[in-house]
Amino acid sequence: MTDQESAVFEVLEMPRAVQPTGQNWFYDWSFREVLADEIHPDTVEVYPWH
């Protein structure tokens, strides 16, 4: 079994989809890490990869 670590990030800006001519789409995200003391005690972590 391996150790796991989790982190919480807040989206600072909604991404816009950019598709340069003749190239693939990409999204430009802007995040900031939310520190442990900023998280409400009733928050439930959801692990969507199960």
Predicted model as a PDB file, atoms N, CA, C, CB and O in Angstrom, pLDDT in the B-factor column:
MODEL        1                                                                  
ATOM      1  N   MET A   1       0.851  -1.177   0.000  1.00 61.00           N  
ATOM      2  CA  MET A   1       0.000   0.000   0.000  1.00 61.00           C  
ATOM      3  C   MET A   1       0.894   1.237   0.000  1.00 61.00           C  
ATOM      4  CB  MET A   1      -0.966   0.000   1.226  1.00 61.00           C  
ATOM      5  O   MET A   1       1.938   1.262   0.651  1.00 61.00           O  
ATOM      6  N   THR A   2       0.476   2.244  -0.727  1.00 75.00           N  
ATOM      7  CA  THR A   2       1.255   3.478  -0.798  1.00 75.00           C  
ATOM      8  C   THR A   2       0.553   4.590  -0.027  1.00 75.00           C  
ATOM      9  CB  THR A   2       1.476   3.899  -2.265  1.00 75.00           C  
ATOM     10  O   THR A   2      -0.661   4.557   0.172  1.00 75.00           O  
ATOM     11  N   ASP A   3       1.331   5.562   0.398  1.00 79.00           N  
ATOM     12  CA  ASP A   3       0.764   6.733   1.068  1.00 79.00           C  
ATOM     13  C   ASP A   3       0.094   7.627   0.035  1.00 79.00           C  
ATOM     14  CB  ASP A   3       1.858   7.517   1.846  1.00 79.00           C  
ATOM     15  O   ASP A   3       0.526   7.700  -1.116  1.00 79.00           O  
ATOM     16  N   GLN A   4      -0.952   8.297   0.455  1.00 76.00           N  
ATOM     17  CA  GLN A   4      -1.642   9.234  -0.428  1.00 76.00           C  
ATOM     18  C   GLN A   4      -1.684  10.596   0.228  1.00 76.00           C  
ATOM     19  CB  GLN A   4      -3.070   8.745  -0.759  1.00 76.00           C  
ATOM     20  O   GLN A   4      -1.756  10.715   1.451  1.00 76.00           O  
ATOM     21  N   GLU A   5      -1.639  11.609  -0.594  1.00 79.00           N  
ATOM     22  CA  GLU A   5      -1.740  12.977  -0.119  1.00 79.00           C  
ATOM     23  C   GLU A   5      -2.803  13.668  -0.963  1.00 79.00           C  
ATOM     24  CB  GLU A   5      -0.358  13.726  -0.199  1.00 79.00           C  
ATOM     25  O   GLU A   5      -2.915  13.409  -2.161  1.00 79.00           O  
ATOM     26  N   SER A   6      -3.570  14.533  -0.350  1.00 79.00           N  
ATOM     27  CA  SER A   6      -4.564  15.266  -1.120  1.00 79.00           C  
ATOM     28  C   SER A   6      -4.342  16.762  -0.935  1.00 79.00           C  
ATOM     29  CB  SER A   6      -5.998  14.866  -0.696  1.00 79.00           C  
ATOM     30  O   SER A   6      -3.732  17.206   0.037  1.00 79.00           O  
ATOM     31  N   ALA A   7      -4.846  17.510  -1.879  1.00 83.00           N  
ATOM     32  CA  ALA A   7      -4.756  18.966  -1.818  1.00 83.00           C  
ATOM     33  C   ALA A   7      -6.054  19.534  -2.366  1.00 83.00           C  
ATOM     34  CB  ALA A   7      -3.518  19.504  -2.618  1.00 83.00           C  
ATOM     35  O   ALA A   7      -6.739  18.892  -3.162  1.00 83.00           O  
ATOM     36  N   VAL A   8      -6.382  20.735  -1.935  1.00 87.00           N  
ATOM     37  CA  VAL A   8      -7.595  21.407  -2.397  1.00 87.00           C  
ATOM     38  C   VAL A   8      -7.157  22.673  -3.120  1.00 87.00           C  
ATOM     39  CB  VAL A   8      -8.578  21.734  -1.202  1.00 87.00           C  
ATOM     40  O   VAL A   8      -6.302  23.423  -2.649  1.00 87.00           O  
ATOM     41  N   PHE A   9      -7.772  22.885  -4.284  1.00 89.00           N  
ATOM     42  CA  PHE A   9      -7.460  24.066  -5.077  1.00 89.00           C  
ATOM     43  C   PHE A   9      -8.737  24.819  -5.416  1.00 89.00           C  
ATOM     44  CB  PHE A   9      -6.707  23.677  -6.361  1.00 89.00           C  
ATOM     45  O   PHE A   9      -9.775  24.216  -5.690  1.00 89.00           O  
ATOM     46  N   GLU A  10      -8.650  26.122  -5.395  1.00 90.00           N  
ATOM     47  CA  GLU A  10      -9.762  26.988  -5.771  1.00 90.00           C  
ATOM     48  C   GLU A  10      -9.504  27.492  -7.190  1.00 90.00           C  
ATOM     49  CB  GLU A  10      -9.927  28.183  -4.762  1.00 90.00           C  
ATOM     50  O   GLU A  10      -8.392  27.901  -7.525  1.00 90.00           O  
ATOM     51  N   VAL A  11     -10.536  27.456  -8.006  1.00 89.00           N  
ATOM     52  CA  VAL A  11     -10.418  27.998  -9.359  1.00 89.00           C  
ATOM     53  C   VAL A  11     -10.508  29.516  -9.255  1.00 89.00           C  
ATOM     54  CB  VAL A  11     -11.532  27.422 -10.317  1.00 89.00           C  
ATOM     55  O   VAL A  11     -11.500  30.051  -8.761  1.00 89.00           O  
ATOM     56  N   LEU A  12      -9.479  30.202  -9.717  1.00 92.00           N  
ATOM     57  CA  LEU A  12      -9.464  31.662  -9.648  1.00 92.00           C  
ATOM     58  C   LEU A  12     -10.123  32.299 -10.861  1.00 92.00           C  
ATOM     59  CB  LEU A  12      -8.041  32.164  -9.520  1.00 92.00           C  
ATOM     60  O   LEU A  12     -10.660  33.404 -10.783  1.00 92.00           O  
ATOM     61  N   GLU A  13     -10.078  31.602 -11.966  1.00 87.00           N  
ATOM     62  CA  GLU A  13     -10.615  32.148 -13.199  1.00 87.00           C  
ATOM     63  C   GLU A  13     -11.136  30.999 -14.045  1.00 87.00           C  
ATOM     64  CB  GLU A  13      -9.543  32.970 -13.968  1.00 87.00           C  
ATOM     65  O   GLU A  13     -10.442  29.999 -14.231  1.00 87.00           O  
ATOM     66  N   MET A  14     -12.351  31.133 -14.557  1.00 82.00           N  
ATOM     67  CA  MET A  14     -12.897  30.085 -15.409  1.00 82.00           C  
ATOM     68  C   MET A  14     -12.072  30.015 -16.689  1.00 82.00           C  
ATOM     69  CB  MET A  14     -14.401  30.345 -15.728  1.00 82.00           C  
ATOM     70  O   MET A  14     -11.733  31.039 -17.283  1.00 82.00           O  
ATOM     71  N   PRO A  15     -11.756  28.790 -17.102  1.00 78.00           N  
ATOM     72  CA  PRO A  15     -10.902  28.668 -18.290  1.00 78.00           C  
ATOM     73  C   PRO A  15     -11.656  29.026 -19.570  1.00 78.00           C  
ATOM     74  CB  PRO A  15     -10.349  27.246 -18.398  1.00 78.00           C  
ATOM     75  O   PRO A  15     -12.877  28.899 -19.659  1.00 78.00           O  
ATOM     76  N   ARG A  16     -10.906  29.464 -20.522  1.00 76.00           N  
ATOM     77  CA  ARG A  16     -11.476  29.674 -21.845  1.00 76.00           C  
ATOM     78  C   ARG A  16     -10.813  28.676 -22.776  1.00 76.00           C  
ATOM     79  CB  ARG A  16     -11.275  31.153 -22.342  1.00 76.00           C  
ATOM     80  O   ARG A  16      -9.612  28.425 -22.680  1.00 76.00           O  
ATOM     81  N   ALA A  17     -11.583  28.122 -23.656  1.00 75.00           N  
ATOM     82  CA  ALA A  17     -11.058  27.142 -24.592  1.00 75.00           C  
ATOM     83  C   ALA A  17     -10.421  27.882 -25.763  1.00 75.00           C  
ATOM     84  CB  ALA A  17     -12.175  26.175 -25.081  1.00 75.00           C  
ATOM     85  O   ALA A  17     -11.046  28.736 -26.391  1.00 75.00           O  
ATOM     86  N   VAL A  18      -9.184  27.542 -26.042  1.00 72.00           N  
ATOM     87  CA  VAL A  18      -8.456  28.181 -27.121  1.00 72.00           C  
ATOM     88  C   VAL A  18      -8.079  27.112 -28.137  1.00 72.00           C  
ATOM     89  CB  VAL A  18      -7.196  28.928 -26.592  1.00 72.00           C  
ATOM     90  O   VAL A  18      -7.566  26.056 -27.768  1.00 72.00           O  
ATOM     91  N   GLN A  19      -8.328  27.379 -29.408  1.00 73.00           N  
ATOM     92  CA  GLN A  19      -7.902  26.460 -30.448  1.00 73.00           C  
ATOM     93  C   GLN A  19      -7.147  27.257 -31.513  1.00 73.00           C  
ATOM     94  CB  GLN A  19      -9.121  25.701 -31.065  1.00 73.00           C  
ATOM     95  O   GLN A  19      -7.750  27.879 -32.388  1.00 73.00           O  
ATOM     96  N   PRO A  20      -5.822  27.224 -31.420  1.00 74.00           N  
ATOM     97  CA  PRO A  20      -5.050  27.906 -32.453  1.00 74.00           C  
ATOM     98  C   PRO A  20      -5.296  27.249 -33.816  1.00 74.00           C  
ATOM     99  CB  PRO A  20      -3.541  27.888 -32.104  1.00 74.00           C  
ATOM    100  O   PRO A  20      -5.607  26.059 -33.885  1.00 74.00           O  
ATOM    101  N   THR A  21      -5.161  27.996 -34.863  1.00 80.00           N  
ATOM    102  CA  THR A  21      -5.392  27.489 -36.211  1.00 80.00           C  
ATOM    103  C   THR A  21      -4.539  26.251 -36.473  1.00 80.00           C  
ATOM    104  CB  THR A  21      -5.088  28.576 -37.254  1.00 80.00           C  
ATOM    105  O   THR A  21      -3.316  26.280 -36.341  1.00 80.00           O  
ATOM    106  N   GLY A  22      -5.211  25.163 -36.847  1.00 80.00           N  
ATOM    107  CA  GLY A  22      -4.516  23.923 -37.203  1.00 80.00           C  
ATOM    108  C   GLY A  22      -3.928  23.162 -36.027  1.00 80.00           C  
ATOM    109  O   GLY A  22      -3.109  22.265 -36.233  1.00 80.00           O  
ATOM    110  N   GLN A  23      -4.319  23.491 -34.798  1.00 79.00           N  
ATOM    111  CA  GLN A  23      -3.776  22.809 -33.623  1.00 79.00           C  
ATOM    112  C   GLN A  23      -4.910  22.312 -32.736  1.00 79.00           C  
ATOM    113  CB  GLN A  23      -2.842  23.746 -32.828  1.00 79.00           C  
ATOM    114  O   GLN A  23      -6.080  22.580 -33.007  1.00 79.00           O  
ATOM    115  N   ASN A  24      -4.561  21.588 -31.674  1.00 78.00           N  
ATOM    116  CA  ASN A  24      -5.548  21.046 -30.747  1.00 78.00           C  
ATOM    117  C   ASN A  24      -6.057  22.115 -29.784  1.00 78.00           C  
ATOM    118  CB  ASN A  24      -4.952  19.881 -29.965  1.00 78.00           C  
ATOM    119  O   ASN A  24      -5.411  23.139 -29.561  1.00 78.00           O  
ATOM    120  N   TRP A  25      -7.252  21.840 -29.214  1.00 76.00           N  
ATOM    121  CA  TRP A  25      -7.822  22.702 -28.181  1.00 76.00           C  
ATOM    122  C   TRP A  25      -6.975  22.610 -26.922  1.00 76.00           C  
ATOM    123  CB  TRP A  25      -9.292  22.314 -27.880  1.00 76.00           C  
ATOM    124  O   TRP A  25      -6.366  21.572 -26.661  1.00 76.00           O  
ATOM    125  N   PHE A  26      -6.929  23.670 -26.146  1.00 76.00           N  
ATOM    126  CA  PHE A  26      -6.337  23.602 -24.814  1.00 76.00           C  
ATOM    127  C   PHE A  26      -7.072  24.579 -23.907  1.00 76.00           C  
ATOM    128  CB  PHE A  26      -4.808  23.918 -24.856  1.00 76.00           C  
ATOM    129  O   PHE A  26      -7.684  25.544 -24.365  1.00 76.00           O  
ATOM    130  N   TYR A  27      -6.995  24.305 -22.609  1.00 79.00           N  
ATOM    131  CA  TYR A  27      -7.645  25.150 -21.606  1.00 79.00           C  
ATOM    132  C   TYR A  27      -6.576  25.769 -20.724  1.00 79.00           C  
ATOM    133  CB  TYR A  27      -8.663  24.336 -20.752  1.00 79.00           C  
ATOM    134  O   TYR A  27      -5.594  25.112 -20.377  1.00 79.00           O  
ATOM    135  N   ASP A  28      -6.760  27.009 -20.367  1.00 80.00           N  
ATOM    136  CA  ASP A  28      -5.806  27.741 -19.539  1.00 80.00           C  
ATOM    137  C   ASP A  28      -6.454  27.987 -18.176  1.00 80.00           C  
ATOM    138  CB  ASP A  28      -5.377  29.093 -20.219  1.00 80.00           C  
ATOM    139  O   ASP A  28      -7.268  28.899 -18.032  1.00 80.00           O  
ATOM    140  N   TRP A  29      -6.091  27.171 -17.169  1.00 84.00           N  
ATOM    141  CA  TRP A  29      -6.676  27.259 -15.832  1.00 84.00           C  
ATOM    142  C   TRP A  29      -5.806  28.105 -14.919  1.00 84.00           C  
ATOM    143  CB  TRP A  29      -6.867  25.861 -15.233  1.00 84.00           C  
ATOM    144  O   TRP A  29      -4.590  28.178 -15.095  1.00 84.00           O  
ATOM    145  N   SER A  30      -6.440  28.745 -13.941  1.00 88.00           N  
ATOM    146  CA  SER A  30      -5.739  29.507 -12.922  1.00 88.00           C  
ATOM    147  C   SER A  30      -6.256  29.037 -11.554  1.00 88.00           C  
ATOM    148  CB  SER A  30      -5.949  31.060 -13.120  1.00 88.00           C  
ATOM    149  O   SER A  30      -7.440  29.182 -11.252  1.00 88.00           O  
ATOM    150  N   PHE A  31      -5.352  28.468 -10.722  1.00 91.00           N  
ATOM    151  CA  PHE A  31      -5.721  27.905  -9.420  1.00 91.00           C  
ATOM    152  C   PHE A  31      -4.905  28.536  -8.297  1.00 91.00           C  
ATOM    153  CB  PHE A  31      -5.527  26.383  -9.419  1.00 91.00           C  
ATOM    154  O   PHE A  31      -3.862  29.149  -8.527  1.00 91.00           O  
ATOM    155  N   ARG A  32      -5.406  28.367  -7.089  1.00 95.00           N  
ATOM    156  CA  ARG A  32      -4.605  28.648  -5.890  1.00 95.00           C  
ATOM    157  C   ARG A  32      -4.879  27.518  -4.902  1.00 95.00           C  
ATOM    158  CB  ARG A  32      -4.954  30.071  -5.260  1.00 95.00           C  
ATOM    159  O   ARG A  32      -6.002  27.025  -4.804  1.00 95.00           O  
ATOM    160  N   GLU A  33      -3.847  27.116  -4.176  1.00 94.00           N  
ATOM    161  CA  GLU A  33      -4.014  26.052  -3.184  1.00 94.00           C  
ATOM    162  C   GLU A  33      -4.742  26.610  -1.957  1.00 94.00           C  
ATOM    163  CB  GLU A  33      -2.632  25.447  -2.778  1.00 94.00           C  
ATOM    164  O   GLU A  33      -4.406  27.686  -1.463  1.00 94.00           O  
ATOM    165  N   VAL A  34      -5.734  25.874  -1.476  1.00 93.00           N  
ATOM    166  CA  VAL A  34      -6.475  26.250  -0.279  1.00 93.00           C  
ATOM    167  C   VAL A  34      -5.785  25.580   0.910  1.00 93.00           C  
ATOM    168  CB  VAL A  34      -7.996  25.832  -0.380  1.00 93.00           C  
ATOM    169  O   VAL A  34      -5.582  24.365   0.906  1.00 93.00           O  
ATOM    170  N   LEU A  35      -5.431  26.357   1.912  1.00 92.00           N  
ATOM    171  CA  LEU A  35      -4.722  25.827   3.074  1.00 92.00           C  
ATOM    172  C   LEU A  35      -5.698  25.168   4.045  1.00 92.00           C  
ATOM    173  CB  LEU A  35      -3.938  26.945   3.782  1.00 92.00           C  
ATOM    174  O   LEU A  35      -6.888  25.484   4.060  1.00 92.00           O  
ATOM    175  N   ALA A  36      -5.183  24.258   4.845  1.00 88.00           N  
ATOM    176  CA  ALA A  36      -6.014  23.455   5.752  1.00 88.00           C  
ATOM    177  C   ALA A  36      -6.874  24.318   6.679  1.00 88.00           C  
ATOM    178  CB  ALA A  36      -5.130  22.538   6.587  1.00 88.00           C  
ATOM    179  O   ALA A  36      -8.025  23.971   6.942  1.00 88.00           O  
ATOM    180  N   ASP A  37      -6.344  25.421   7.171  1.00 93.00           N  
ATOM    181  CA  ASP A  37      -7.119  26.252   8.100  1.00 93.00           C  
ATOM    182  C   ASP A  37      -8.191  27.091   7.397  1.00 93.00           C  
ATOM    183  CB  ASP A  37      -6.185  27.168   8.868  1.00 93.00           C  
ATOM    184  O   ASP A  37      -8.961  27.783   8.064  1.00 93.00           O  
ATOM    185  N   GLU A  38      -8.253  27.042   6.075  1.00 93.00           N  
ATOM    186  CA  GLU A  38      -9.279  27.757   5.307  1.00 93.00           C  
ATOM    187  C   GLU A  38     -10.472  26.861   4.959  1.00 93.00           C  
ATOM    188  CB  GLU A  38      -8.670  28.323   4.025  1.00 93.00           C  
ATOM    189  O   GLU A  38     -11.475  27.340   4.430  1.00 93.00           O  
ATOM    190  N   ILE A  39     -10.365  25.580   5.252  1.00 90.00           N  
ATOM    191  CA  ILE A  39     -11.409  24.620   4.897  1.00 90.00           C  
ATOM    192  C   ILE A  39     -12.390  24.470   6.051  1.00 90.00           C  
ATOM    193  CB  ILE A  39     -10.796  23.252   4.529  1.00 90.00           C  
ATOM    194  O   ILE A  39     -11.987  24.260   7.195  1.00 90.00           O  
ATOM    195  N   HIS A  40     -13.669  24.578   5.748  1.00 90.00           N  
ATOM    196  CA  HIS A  40     -14.719  24.452   6.757  1.00 90.00           C  
ATOM    197  C   HIS A  40     -14.683  23.042   7.352  1.00 90.00           C  
ATOM    198  CB  HIS A  40     -16.122  24.757   6.142  1.00 90.00           C  
ATOM    199  O   HIS A  40     -14.503  22.079   6.606  1.00 90.00           O  
ATOM    200  N   PRO A  41     -14.848  22.888   8.672  1.00 90.00           N  
ATOM    201  CA  PRO A  41     -14.765  21.572   9.320  1.00 90.00           C  
ATOM    202  C   PRO A  41     -15.777  20.544   8.791  1.00 90.00           C  
ATOM    203  CB  PRO A  41     -14.964  21.737  10.800  1.00 90.00           C  
ATOM    204  O   PRO A  41     -15.516  19.344   8.873  1.00 90.00           O  
ATOM    205  N   ASP A  42     -16.908  20.975   8.258  1.00 93.00           N  
ATOM    206  CA  ASP A  42     -17.916  20.045   7.750  1.00 93.00           C  
ATOM    207  C   ASP A  42     -17.666  19.624   6.301  1.00 93.00           C  
ATOM    208  CB  ASP A  42     -19.284  20.668   7.863  1.00 93.00           C  
ATOM    209  O   ASP A  42     -18.479  18.906   5.718  1.00 93.00           O  
ATOM    210  N   THR A  43     -16.566  20.057   5.726  1.00 88.00           N  
ATOM    211  CA  THR A  43     -16.257  19.732   4.328  1.00 88.00           C  
ATOM    212  C   THR A  43     -16.006  18.234   4.198  1.00 88.00           C  
ATOM    213  CB  THR A  43     -15.022  20.540   3.827  1.00 88.00           C  
ATOM    214  O   THR A  43     -15.340  17.629   5.038  1.00 88.00           O  
ATOM    215  N   VAL A  44     -16.544  17.647   3.139  1.00 86.00           N  
ATOM    216  CA  VAL A  44     -16.363  16.224   2.863  1.00 86.00           C  
ATOM    217  C   VAL A  44     -15.505  16.086   1.606  1.00 86.00           C  
ATOM    218  CB  VAL A  44     -17.743  15.494   2.688  1.00 86.00           C  
ATOM    219  O   VAL A  44     -15.820  16.656   0.561  1.00 86.00           O  
ATOM    220  N   GLU A  45     -14.427  15.329   1.723  1.00 82.00           N  
ATOM    221  CA  GLU A  45     -13.566  15.098   0.561  1.00 82.00           C  
ATOM    222  C   GLU A  45     -14.176  13.991  -0.299  1.00 82.00           C  
ATOM    223  CB  GLU A  45     -12.115  14.720   1.005  1.00 82.00           C  
ATOM    224  O   GLU A  45     -14.540  12.929   0.205  1.00 82.00           O  
ATOM    225  N   VAL A  46     -14.280  14.251  -1.586  1.00 82.00           N  
ATOM    226  CA  VAL A  46     -14.810  13.262  -2.531  1.00 82.00           C  
ATOM    227  C   VAL A  46     -13.659  12.809  -3.406  1.00 82.00           C  
ATOM    228  CB  VAL A  46     -15.987  13.850  -3.397  1.00 82.00           C  
ATOM    229  O   VAL A  46     -12.968  13.626  -4.014  1.00 82.00           O  
ATOM    230  N   TYR A  47     -13.458  11.506  -3.468  1.00 78.00           N  
ATOM    231  CA  TYR A  47     -12.400  10.926  -4.300  1.00 78.00           C  
ATOM    232  C   TYR A  47     -13.076  10.303  -5.516  1.00 78.00           C  
ATOM    233  CB  TYR A  47     -11.542   9.854  -3.503  1.00 78.00           C  
ATOM    234  O   TYR A  47     -13.591   9.189  -5.425  1.00 78.00           O  
ATOM    235  N   PRO A  48     -13.087  11.003  -6.663  1.00 79.00           N  
ATOM    236  CA  PRO A  48     -13.866  10.539  -7.821  1.00 79.00           C  
ATOM    237  C   PRO A  48     -13.242   9.399  -8.604  1.00 79.00           C  
ATOM    238  CB  PRO A  48     -14.089  11.668  -8.741  1.00 79.00           C  
ATOM    239  O   PRO A  48     -13.853   8.936  -9.567  1.00 79.00           O  
ATOM    240  N   TRP A  49     -12.066   8.925  -8.248  1.00 77.00           N  
ATOM    241  CA  TRP A  49     -11.344   7.944  -9.061  1.00 77.00           C  
ATOM    242  C   TRP A  49     -11.592   6.504  -8.615  1.00 77.00           C  
ATOM    243  CB  TRP A  49      -9.863   8.234  -9.016  1.00 77.00           C  
ATOM    244  O   TRP A  49     -10.900   5.597  -9.075  1.00 77.00           O  
ATOM    245  N   HIS A  50     -12.557   6.276  -7.735  1.00 68.00           N  
ATOM    246  CA  HIS A  50     -12.869   4.906  -7.302  1.00 68.00           C  
ATOM    247  C   HIS A  50     -13.731   4.226  -8.319  1.00 68.00           C  
ATOM    248  CB  HIS A  50     -13.563   4.897  -5.942  1.00 68.00           C  
ATOM    249  O   HIS A  50     -14.101   3.066  -8.138  1.00 68.00           O  
TER     250      HIS A  50                                                      
ENDMDL                                                                          
END                                                                             
